[in-house]
Amino acid sequence: MKSYWGKAFRLAALAMMPVVCLDLGSPAVSVHATEETKKALEEAKDKLNKTKDQLSDTQEQLDDKKEDISNLHQEKTVLQNKLNDLNEQLAEVSNNLEDLEGQIDTKEEEITTTQEELAVAINVKDEQYAAMKKRVQFIYEKQEFMLFDMLLDVGGFADFLNQSDYVAALSAYDRKMLEQYKEICMNIDNKEHILESEKAQLDEYKVQVEAEQSRVSGLVNQTSGSIKEYKQSISTAEEEAKNIEEQAREYEAQIEDQNKDVKALEAKLAEEIRLSKLAKKSKWRNISDVSFGDGDRYLLANLIYCEAGGEPYEGKVAVGAVVINRVLSSVYPDTVTGVIYQSGQFSPVGSGRLALALANGSATDACYKAADAAMGGATNVGNCVYFRTPIPGLSGINIGGHVFY
């Protein structure tokens, strides 16, 4: 008998499993986890789902950020193409301005040459005019003397006429040359006006070209600045994307760890289900075969206080009966102390509430009365070995705020 119970105790100790719930209300046995294990599993799944949601949100943020980066690259490319066009325009305008300045220099040289030609022509005209004026003045002032000399010198009337024709021809020549020089001066003057007008047009066009050069240069600087800003924005966005990717990797690592936790809890739950089925089918001792220790009553009463201190008396008895049922079952330890302190079975043990209650002697008279009843073999929950707060899908014996199964 002792060998059997020792083996059963070792089996239970190795299981290290919390309370499991049995659906006693249906023909087929439905097995549920203990409150602590069930709660731990639900919390682990909730935590896993939250982390998955966080990962999903992070991946959406990453996708959005990558889209932002792609858009920034596209806009930067558009600006770069625009900058290339502007640089070409600026080069063309600068070349035009250079050509225009060359034309202006040429035009200024032509104007200078024309002014020099005009000065020479005016000087020749003035000299010719002065010479003609002197000749005319001399002829008119010395007319009688000249005629007398001409009459003396000529050999005949024909020579006289020839001399007269010469004087007339000379006068006509002077007039003709004067008119020619006047025309030359007028033409040169007109040419100068035309050149100055052309230069004025070139100067005006130069101002326009310089304004266009300034405008295009401003656009080049503005576009270059915008490209620089886009490069900075892209760099910032890529750094943010890098951080988001790192966060996503952290969430993925968390999910991996949390999946392991969930699988471990599910494995633990499966073991509890196995133990639950085993407990239902196992051999049970009679209460008379149990030897209680000196501190069992004090320990059980304080556990009842922690688990059902606010429950009606029937609820207190039911909690005590669950502990004693385990003592009687071959699946669990065969002492009150062994059952209560079995790893992960009763939450007040793990939270420290039982130790505090034991230190303060918190158990009430009703708790002691319930402990005495349970240790005397009284049970209002049959062979139930588990209890917890009600959850959907769990059926059993409902007493106060607990369901016993």
Beta strands, then each sheet from edge to edge (+ up, - down):
strand 1: 21-23
strand 2: 30-32
strand 3: 387-388
strand 4: 397-399
strand 5: 402-404
sheet 1: 1+ 2-
sheet 2: 3+ 5- 4+
end
